[in-house]
């Protein structure tokens, strides 16, 4: 056997064995509830990267969505947000210069991987996983498999920054705040008992599109008042919810958005939709908003940016039909306009009469 081929074969097998041995030590994601919806505090496995990204967005990027003014506005009704922002501010000031550089490499413009993947990667871990177990899982990233693109600089930064952040700042912060989020989740689960709601069935009826499977919904209370994480694990659809969700009527606002993406993906990658998006390139204000807010970094293609506006507008419409009123503010550029379009055209009634589809409504809005 050629020496080079032999070395490559040995290297491949050794990496495969390392990857497999790491997988054997992983306990599966676990939700045992028989309910359609369950609410939990966000576990450490998600909080690590989610909070670091929020620190970057508020302390380094500081665009109009994540600036101090926005947080202060939210904090008027939710004092916990003020406390959280001040902690992030103090934490970042205490970061060493080399760790600020690692933060930039993971979450800044030079990042190699969308931060969503850093959170989604640990979904397989059980929710009670310790910090050491979480880091062992991140170390298990290999050159092979679904997350092989997280090798190299991304993995190196994770293995440097996460222990530094957890040991010096985050462990104490979590211990101080955990009971607050446990109480939030317990209270919301009691309200679900009093008013059970099958969000999956409702969204299928309102969109005319079926989810790929009969999901159960898992909502995690996170620390962030802005921005959410959504993911799928087997029969569970996951969404984070902000700590500002204290009224039962607001519980489904963010999940309506996160869960809608799967429904929209059934048509937003097809030519009719992407062509309709291209027609919106002529809207200079819409395009400038995408660029000036730095949202072209989060939504890398023009079609995905258009989709995000429509998904948020649809989620607001879902809320309106469910509760009979709308008290939410604009989130993006066209979300409120799309919500108004769906409401003024009686979308769900026309849908039930087979006079339209969600795809047709989206294209009609984009090209009007």
KOLTI-53655 format. One record per residue (C-alpha): residue number from 1; z, x, y. Coordinates in Angstrom, 3 decimals, always signed. Layout:
residues N
NODE  nr       zz       xx       yy
NODE NUM        Z        X        Y
...
//
This chain:
residues 368
NODE  nr       zz       xx       yy
NODE   1   +0.000   +0.000   +0.000
NODE   2   -0.884   +1.204   +3.464
NODE   3   +2.284   +2.581   +5.116
NODE   4   +1.803   +0.499   +8.281
NODE   5   +1.270   -2.697   +6.267
NODE   6   +4.379   -1.904   +4.198
NODE   7   +6.514   -1.424   +7.321
NODE   8   +5.193   -4.656   +8.828
NODE   9   +5.926   -6.557   +5.601
NODE  10   +9.478   -5.232   +5.396
NODE  11  +10.057   -6.073   +9.060
NODE  12   +8.755   -9.617   +8.574
NODE  13  +10.941  -10.243   +5.511
NODE  14  +14.060   -8.822   +7.160
NODE  15  +13.608  -11.008  +10.236
NODE  16  +13.019  -14.046   +8.023
NODE  17  +16.225  -13.362   +6.074
NODE  18  +18.207  -12.924   +9.287
NODE  19  +16.852  -16.210  +10.598
NODE  20  +17.594  -18.052   +7.346
NODE  21  +21.135  -16.693   +7.075
NODE  22  +21.829  -17.818  +10.618
NODE  23  +20.559  -21.310   +9.807
NODE  24  +22.938  -21.602   +6.819
NODE  25  +25.946  -21.168   +9.106
NODE  26  +24.901  -23.966  +11.449
NODE  27  +26.595  -27.327  +11.137
NODE  28  +24.326  -30.272  +12.023
NODE  29  +24.418  -32.375  +15.148
NODE  30  +26.745  -35.280  +14.365
NODE  31  +27.070  -38.802  +15.707
NODE  32  +28.727  -41.150  +13.222
NODE  33  +28.825  -44.314  +15.346
NODE  34  +27.020  -47.378  +14.062
NODE  35  +26.521  -48.621  +17.634
NODE  36  +23.147  -48.669  +19.379
NODE  37  +24.663  -46.697  +22.273
NODE  38  +27.553  -44.236  +22.394
NODE  39  +28.849  -42.246  +25.374
NODE  40  +30.447  -38.796  +25.064
NODE  41  +31.488  -35.943  +27.347
NODE  42  +28.778  -33.285  +27.503
NODE  43  +29.647  -30.549  +25.000
NODE  44  +29.878  -26.855  +25.766
NODE  45  +26.628  -26.187  +23.888
NODE  46  +24.734  -28.076  +26.622
NODE  47  +27.011  -27.359  +29.568
NODE  48  +26.521  -23.587  +29.495
NODE  49  +22.868  -23.496  +30.490
NODE  50  +22.885  -26.822  +32.330
NODE  51  +25.617  -25.646  +34.723
NODE  52  +24.087  -22.220  +35.237
NODE  53  +20.797  -23.848  +36.209
NODE  54  +22.647  -26.093  +38.672
NODE  55  +24.339  -23.032  +40.202
NODE  56  +20.923  -21.448  +40.661
NODE  57  +19.419  -24.596  +42.185
NODE  58  +22.284  -25.174  +44.632
NODE  59  +23.165  -21.597  +45.560
NODE  60  +19.840  -19.748  +45.352
NODE  61  +16.864  -22.123  +45.413
NODE  62  +18.581  -24.593  +47.811
NODE  63  +15.583  -26.866  +48.237
NODE  64  +15.949  -30.317  +49.784
NODE  65  +17.022  -31.971  +46.545
NODE  66  +19.868  -29.606  +45.674
NODE  67  +21.137  -28.578  +49.091
NODE  68  +24.654  -28.901  +50.505
NODE  69  +23.708  -31.924  +52.619
NODE  70  +22.677  -33.920  +49.548
NODE  71  +25.854  -33.053  +47.668
NODE  72  +28.014  -33.903  +50.678
NODE  73  +26.290  -37.273  +50.926
NODE  74  +27.018  -38.034  +47.264
NODE  75  +30.596  -36.753  +47.619
NODE  76  +31.418  -39.428  +50.210
NODE  77  +31.817  -41.897  +47.351
NODE  78  +32.563  -39.383  +44.597
NODE  79  +35.067  -36.673  +45.654
NODE  80  +34.661  -34.921  +42.313
NODE  81  +31.184  -33.843  +43.426
NODE  82  +32.580  -32.039  +46.474
NODE  83  +35.037  -30.165  +44.248
NODE  84  +32.222  -29.261  +41.842
NODE  85  +29.925  -27.975  +44.588
NODE  86  +32.682  -25.827  +46.073
NODE  87  +33.429  -24.365  +42.638
NODE  88  +29.751  -23.461  +42.157
NODE  89  +29.644  -21.905  +45.607
NODE  90  +32.734  -19.779  +44.945
NODE  91  +31.542  -18.843  +41.459
NODE  92  +28.178  -17.582  +42.658
NODE  93  +29.792  -15.519  +45.421
NODE  94  +31.900  -13.782  +42.763
NODE  95  +28.946  -13.035  +40.496
NODE  96  +28.165   -9.337  +40.188
NODE  97  +24.778   -8.254  +41.519
NODE  98  +23.382   -7.554  +38.048
NODE  99  +24.454  -11.024  +36.850
NODE 100  +22.795  -12.615  +39.884
NODE 101  +19.664  -10.836  +38.742
NODE 102  +20.025  -12.257  +35.222
NODE 103  +20.487  -15.737  +36.722
NODE 104  +17.245  -15.258  +38.650
NODE 105  +15.416  -14.118  +35.514
NODE 106  +16.517  -17.190  +33.554
NODE 107  +16.143  -19.911  +36.187
NODE 108  +14.085  -18.518  +39.064
NODE 109  +10.379  -18.250  +39.754
NODE 110  +10.042  -15.247  +37.414
NODE 111  +11.490  -17.116  +34.448
NODE 112   +9.549  -16.993  +31.190
NODE 113  +10.865  -20.287  +29.758
NODE 114  +11.472  -23.732  +31.206
NODE 115  +15.292  -24.195  +31.388
NODE 116  +14.970  -27.424  +29.376
NODE 117  +14.342  -25.340  +26.259
NODE 118  +17.528  -23.320  +26.771
NODE 119  +19.503  -26.556  +26.478
NODE 120  +17.396  -28.237  +23.806
NODE 121  +17.614  -25.159  +21.566
NODE 122  +21.272  -25.814  +20.687
NODE 123  +20.878  -29.516  +19.857
NODE 124  +21.133  -28.750  +16.118
NODE 125  +24.655  -27.410  +16.598
NODE 126  +27.491  -29.840  +16.142
NODE 127  +29.066  -30.983  +19.400
NODE 128  +32.380  -29.238  +18.797
NODE 129  +30.749  -25.820  +18.321
NODE 130  +32.811  -22.995  +19.801
NODE 131  +31.468  -20.501  +22.311
NODE 132  +31.183  -17.833  +19.587
NODE 133  +29.204  -20.209  +17.365
NODE 134  +26.910  -21.101  +20.251
NODE 135  +26.231  -17.460  +21.060
NODE 136  +25.628  -16.673  +17.382
NODE 137  +22.965  -19.369  +17.425
NODE 138  +21.305  -17.944  +20.528
NODE 139  +21.340  -14.519  +18.866
NODE 140  +19.523  -16.062  +15.892
NODE 141  +16.353  -16.567  +17.970
NODE 142  +13.670  -14.700  +16.057
NODE 143  +10.013  -13.838  +16.437
NODE 144   +9.189  -16.758  +14.157
NODE 145   +9.701  -20.490  +14.436
NODE 146   +9.723  -23.222  +17.056
NODE 147  +11.583  -21.207  +19.718
NODE 148   +9.992  -17.796  +19.215
NODE 149   +8.800  -17.906  +22.848
NODE 150  +12.439  -17.426  +23.920
NODE 151  +12.415  -13.848  +22.615
NODE 152  +12.339  -10.813  +24.881
NODE 153  +13.706  -10.982  +28.427
NODE 154  +14.864  -14.595  +28.065
NODE 155  +17.029  -13.817  +25.041
NODE 156  +18.379  -10.632  +26.628
NODE 157  +19.417  -12.519  +29.772
NODE 158  +21.112  -15.255  +27.727
NODE 159  +23.133  -12.732  +25.744
NODE 160  +24.260  -10.989  +28.942
NODE 161  +24.788  -13.889  +31.347
NODE 162  +26.320  -16.582  +29.147
NODE 163  +29.362  -14.543  +27.958
NODE 164  +29.924  -13.201  +31.480
NODE 165  +29.822  -16.716  +32.954
NODE 166  +31.964  -18.339  +30.256
NODE 167  +34.685  -15.698  +30.046
NODE 168  +35.060  -15.101  +33.789
NODE 169  +34.542  -18.573  +35.241
NODE 170  +33.564  -21.455  +33.004
NODE 171  +36.224  -21.542  +30.279
NODE 172  +38.975  -22.248  +32.795
NODE 173  +36.823  -24.778  +34.663
NODE 174  +36.065  -26.755  +31.492
NODE 175  +39.701  -26.815  +30.441
NODE 176  +40.652  -28.145  +33.858
NODE 177  +38.036  -30.921  +33.875
NODE 178  +37.587  -31.964  +30.248
NODE 179  +40.135  -34.807  +30.307
NODE 180  +38.367  -36.355  +33.310
NODE 181  +35.077  -36.646  +31.424
NODE 182  +36.753  -37.829  +28.228
NODE 183  +38.318  -40.688  +30.176
NODE 184  +34.962  -41.566  +31.771
NODE 185  +33.323  -41.764  +28.343
NODE 186  +36.138  -43.770  +26.773
NODE 187  +36.047  -46.299  +29.595
NODE 188  +32.278  -46.712  +29.322
NODE 189  +32.423  -47.162  +25.540
NODE 190  +34.911  -49.997  +26.039
NODE 191  +32.472  -51.685  +28.398
NODE 192  +29.658  -51.297  +25.872
NODE 193  +31.854  -53.116  +23.335
NODE 194  +32.157  -56.027  +25.773
NODE 195  +28.433  -56.133  +26.588
NODE 196  +26.313  -54.504  +23.860
NODE 197  +22.741  -53.761  +24.891
NODE 198  +19.889  -52.517  +22.701
NODE 199  +18.126  -50.233  +25.160
NODE 200  +15.406  -49.244  +22.658
NODE 201  +14.345  -52.820  +21.862
NODE 202  +14.428  -53.732  +25.552
NODE 203  +12.229  -50.813  +26.600
NODE 204   +9.708  -51.508  +23.847
NODE 205   +9.436  -55.130  +24.962
NODE 206   +9.107  -54.182  +28.634
NODE 207   +6.463  -51.496  +28.038
NODE 208   +4.477  -53.016  +25.187
NODE 209   +4.782  -49.650  +23.407
NODE 210   +6.909  -48.801  +20.379
NODE 211   +9.035  -45.701  +20.095
NODE 212   +8.147  -43.397  +17.212
NODE 213  +11.311  -44.502  +15.369
NODE 214  +14.293  -46.839  +15.696
NODE 215  +16.551  -44.604  +17.755
NODE 216  +20.231  -44.807  +18.516
NODE 217  +21.104  -43.721  +22.034
NODE 218  +23.595  -40.955  +22.859
NODE 219  +24.626  -40.500  +26.503
NODE 220  +26.540  -37.385  +27.581
NODE 221  +28.489  -37.232  +30.825
NODE 222  +27.520  -33.971  +32.531
NODE 223  +28.734  -32.234  +35.668
NODE 224  +25.503  -32.581  +37.639
NODE 225  +24.998  -35.512  +40.043
NODE 226  +21.273  -34.673  +40.242
NODE 227  +18.917  -33.900  +37.392
NODE 228  +19.183  -34.933  +33.746
NODE 229  +18.369  -33.652  +30.282
NODE 230  +16.692  -35.752  +27.606
NODE 231  +15.929  -34.834  +24.020
NODE 232  +15.428  -36.222  +20.526
NODE 233  +17.230  -35.229  +17.356
NODE 234  +16.197  -37.097  +14.197
NODE 235  +17.153  -40.766  +14.846
NODE 236  +19.067  -40.052  +18.062
NODE 237  +17.651  -40.192  +21.570
NODE 238  +19.814  -38.106  +23.904
NODE 239  +20.242  -38.375  +27.657
NODE 240  +22.742  -36.833  +30.017
NODE 241  +24.223  -39.082  +32.687
NODE 242  +25.828  -37.980  +35.982
NODE 243  +29.566  -38.250  +36.702
NODE 244  +28.679  -40.752  +39.427
NODE 245  +28.109  -43.378  +36.700
NODE 246  +31.350  -45.334  +36.871
NODE 247  +30.025  -48.892  +36.935
NODE 248  +28.603  -50.310  +33.711
NODE 249  +25.586  -51.627  +35.602
NODE 250  +24.525  -48.039  +36.427
NODE 251  +24.932  -46.653  +32.897
NODE 252  +21.291  -47.095  +31.882
NODE 253  +19.596  -45.935  +35.099
NODE 254  +19.044  -42.301  +34.029
NODE 255  +18.396  -43.032  +30.317
NODE 256  +15.730  -45.564  +31.334
NODE 257  +13.919  -42.605  +32.920
NODE 258  +14.538  -40.043  +30.171
NODE 259  +13.592  -42.410  +27.346
NODE 260  +10.466  -43.658  +29.149
NODE 261   +8.782  -40.275  +28.811
NODE 262   +8.095  -40.827  +25.109
NODE 263   +6.417  -44.145  +25.894
NODE 264   +4.307  -42.670  +28.702
NODE 265   +3.244  -39.711  +26.546
NODE 266   +1.248  -42.149  +24.401
NODE 267   -1.369  -42.280  +27.179
NODE 268   -0.661  -39.696  +29.924
NODE 269   -2.417  -36.878  +28.064
NODE 270   -5.614  -38.879  +27.618
NODE 271   -8.655  -38.512  +29.867
NODE 272   -8.421  -41.896  +31.672
NODE 273   -4.939  -41.069  +32.952
NODE 274   -5.653  -37.440  +33.891
NODE 275   -8.809  -38.546  +35.720
NODE 276   -6.770  -41.115  +37.654
NODE 277   -4.305  -38.364  +38.581
NODE 278   -7.135  -36.236  +39.944
NODE 279   -7.969  -38.992  +42.410
NODE 280   -4.475  -38.559  +43.872
NODE 281   -5.249  -34.943  +44.805
NODE 282   -6.863  -36.399  +47.911
NODE 283   -3.417  -37.603  +49.036
NODE 284   -2.400  -34.530  +51.036
NODE 285   +1.165  -35.709  +51.739
NODE 286   +1.792  -36.341  +48.048
NODE 287   +0.408  -32.903  +47.189
NODE 288   +2.374  -31.143  +49.962
NODE 289   +5.588  -32.824  +48.807
NODE 290   +5.004  -31.407  +45.311
NODE 291   +4.547  -27.901  +46.725
NODE 292   +7.102  -27.887  +49.546
NODE 293   +9.948  -29.188  +47.393
NODE 294   +9.221  -26.533  +44.777
NODE 295   +8.514  -29.257  +42.235
NODE 296   +5.354  -27.509  +41.097
NODE 297   +7.719  -25.092  +39.327
NODE 298   +9.422  -27.921  +37.426
NODE 299   +6.305  -30.006  +36.808
NODE 300   +3.715  -27.368  +36.165
NODE 301   +0.647  -29.593  +36.061
NODE 302   -0.550  -32.182  +38.521
NODE 303   -0.679  -34.825  +35.776
NODE 304   +2.949  -34.207  +34.787
NODE 305   +3.992  -34.567  +38.448
NODE 306   +2.136  -37.880  +38.715
NODE 307   +3.724  -38.989  +35.449
NODE 308   +7.215  -38.148  +36.733
NODE 309   +6.761  -40.423  +39.747
NODE 310   +5.492  -43.278  +37.590
NODE 311   +8.222  -42.853  +34.972
NODE 312  +10.899  -43.061  +37.667
NODE 313   +9.237  -46.112  +39.219
NODE 314   +9.080  -47.796  +35.817
NODE 315  +12.739  -46.992  +35.133
NODE 316  +13.670  -48.668  +38.430
NODE 317  +11.637  -51.698  +37.372
NODE 318  +13.468  -51.796  +34.030
NODE 319  +16.735  -51.803  +35.962
NODE 320  +15.548  -54.591  +38.281
NODE 321  +14.472  -56.899  +35.454
NODE 322  +17.655  -56.212  +33.486
NODE 323  +20.091  -56.777  +36.378
NODE 324  +18.113  -58.880  +38.850
NODE 325  +18.522  -56.534  +41.809
NODE 326  +17.724  -52.991  +42.925
NODE 327  +20.171  -50.780  +44.827
NODE 328  +18.660  -47.346  +44.117
NODE 329  +17.154  -44.920  +46.613
NODE 330  +13.791  -43.112  +46.284
NODE 331  +13.953  -40.153  +43.919
NODE 332  +10.453  -38.706  +44.260
NODE 333   +7.466  -39.529  +46.451
NODE 334   +5.830  -42.561  +44.833
NODE 335   +8.558  -43.924  +42.529
NODE 336   +9.654  -46.746  +44.859
NODE 337   +6.034  -47.681  +45.570
NODE 338   +5.256  -47.911  +41.852
NODE 339   +8.406  -49.977  +41.299
NODE 340   +7.291  -52.358  +44.065
NODE 341   +3.790  -52.475  +42.573
NODE 342   +5.170  -53.496  +39.154
NODE 343   +7.501  -56.058  +40.704
NODE 344   +4.894  -57.598  +43.035
NODE 345   +2.347  -57.935  +40.217
NODE 346   +4.923  -59.472  +37.794
NODE 347   +4.118  -56.704  +35.335
NODE 348   +6.361  -57.809  +32.438
NODE 349   +5.045  -61.374  +32.614
NODE 350   +1.426  -60.225  +32.678
NODE 351   +2.212  -57.838  +29.846
NODE 352   +3.677  -60.617  +27.671
NODE 353   +0.536  -62.688  +28.394
NODE 354   -1.593  -59.690  +27.290
NODE 355   -3.204  -59.532  +30.724
NODE 356   -2.387  -55.848  +31.255
NODE 357   -0.842  -52.758  +29.678
NODE 358   +1.428  -50.043  +31.030
NODE 359   -1.451  -47.569  +30.918
NODE 360   -3.705  -49.925  +32.857
NODE 361   -1.008  -50.558  +35.450
NODE 362   -0.497  -46.816  +35.969
NODE 363   -4.203  -46.118  +36.382
NODE 364   -4.604  -49.080  +38.724
NODE 365   -1.762  -47.796  +40.899
NODE 366   -3.074  -44.221  +40.995
NODE 367   -6.602  -45.253  +41.971
NODE 368   -5.897  -48.119  +44.375
//
